[in-house]
Amino acid sequence: MMKRIAVLTSGGDCSGMNATLRAVVRTGMASGLEVIGIKKGFQGLIDRLYETMTTRSVSNMLQRGGTVLQSARCKEMRTEAGLRLACDNLRGLGIDGLIVIGGDGSLNGANAIHNQGIPVVGVPASIDNDIPFTDVSLGVDTALNNIIHVVDNLKDTASSHDRAFVVEIMGRNCGYLATVATIAAGAEFCIIPEEPYDLDELCESLRRRYREGRTNSILMVAEGAGKAEDIAAKIKDRIGFETRVIVLGHYQRGGSPSVYDRVLGARFGQAAVNCLLNNETGIMVGIQCSQITKTDLQTVTSAGIRPINPIYHDLANQLSL
């Protein structure tokens, strides 16, 4: 019978993690569970950094980005000795089940712990939206809104000074953020790792726009497809108007969560606790067609990067004419 559960946030932070933590704590307490918060991700499991969570622990946090439990990378979890120590510490704390909130590396860690006989449920949290078997991960919507806010401002100055801005977007090897931001911001070009691009064709298109009197452009570049500075350097003398570079970096990950991420975090947190209570473990909760789903962690971690819906590719390409 479940009496004491633990929760941790791991890997890159994102907005919506605190909403999930709040839902885990309050759902758990409403079900008669004691909830232990592990600090600094898997490193906290190794170093026994934890606190007993209460309703007060999670008050006034919905509007905060990042994670109040903090996060950290943990190389030790990739070793047999580190994994064994983490599991021993969980057992020593009397933990009956663990909820891991994080990206692909965190879910791999969750699966490894589950394979050691400890009940685990994973929650997908990554602004890259590269985790399979969920339409969207925590933090994606807020990151997109952050990007759009900046690009809307850039379009103002671009149109005032006849400039092209090359904007570098996060996403590692997944071009989801750059693609969707291109559509939402009305950007002219999108360079992502999933699609090859021809620099000569891109420059010719920019020159054509210049001849037509459209003397400003926004080029979105997913970080996995190349560096914005390198691309800007290659095109600056070939397109007829000035080129500037903006690397958004970690700005995209922070900030007050959107309504969508707050509600998604609440749904994920509640679902994760209920899965533990129902002995549905070794799974990741996700969302597909607005419904909570459950997928084996082994299936998730072995599936690779979530592909981008081709509808978004088509939209980005057709609307940028």
C-alpha positions, 0 to 999 in steps of 0.5 A: 500500500502506498504511504510515502512518495517522492517527487523530483525535477531533473534536467533542464528547467521549464515553466510549468514544473512548479504547477506539476509539483503543486498538483503532485503534493496536493493530490498526494496529500488529499489521498493520504500520502506523505510527499517527499521533495527531492532537491536538485534532481537525481543528484539529490537522490545521491546526496540525500537532499530532501524535504517533506512537502506540505500545502504551504511548501507549494503555495504561491508558486503557480506563477513562478518559472523554473522549479522550486526543488531546483535541478542539476545534471548528475553523471553518477546516475549513468553509472551502476554504482550511482544508480544503486546508491540512488535506489538504496537511498529511496528505500532507506527513506521508505519511498513507495513510489517516485515521480520524475519530472523532466526530459529524455535524459530524466526519463531514462533515469526514471526507467533505470530506477523502475528496472531496479524494482522501485515504482516510478512514473515519469512526466515529460518536461522539455521546451524542445517538445522532442519527447515521443508519445505526447503531443506536447511537453511541459514548458513548450507553450510558455517557451513559444510565447517567450519567443513570439514576444521577442520576434514581434519586437524585432519585426518593428525594428527590422521594418524601420531599418531595412534589416534581416534578423537571424534568430537562433532558437533552442530545441537541440536536434528538434526543430519544433520550436523554430517551426511553430514560432515561424508560423506564429510570428509570421517569420519569412524563413525557418531552418531546422535539422529535420529539413535540408536547406539551400543557402543559394535559394534562401539568398535568392528569395531574400533578394527577390523580396528586397526587389519587391520592396519587402526590405526586412525579414526574420529567419528562424534557425533551430540550434541543431541546424547551425549557428545563427552567427555562421548563417548571418555571416554567409548571407550578409553580403548577398541579400541587399540589406543589413543582417543582425543576429539574435540568440535567444538562449535561456531566456526561452526557458524562464518566465511565468508559465502560460495558462496552458502550461499551468493547467497541463502541469496540474493534469500531469501531476494529478495523473502521476499520483493516481497512477502510483496509487493504482499500481500503474508504474514504469510509465510516462503520462502524456497528453494526446488529443487532450486526453491523458495517456500512459506509455511504458517508459521503455517504449518512450526512451527507446523511440528517439526524437518525436517527429514534427507534424508535417502540417507545421512544415507545410504551413511554415513553408507556404505562409512565408512566400 
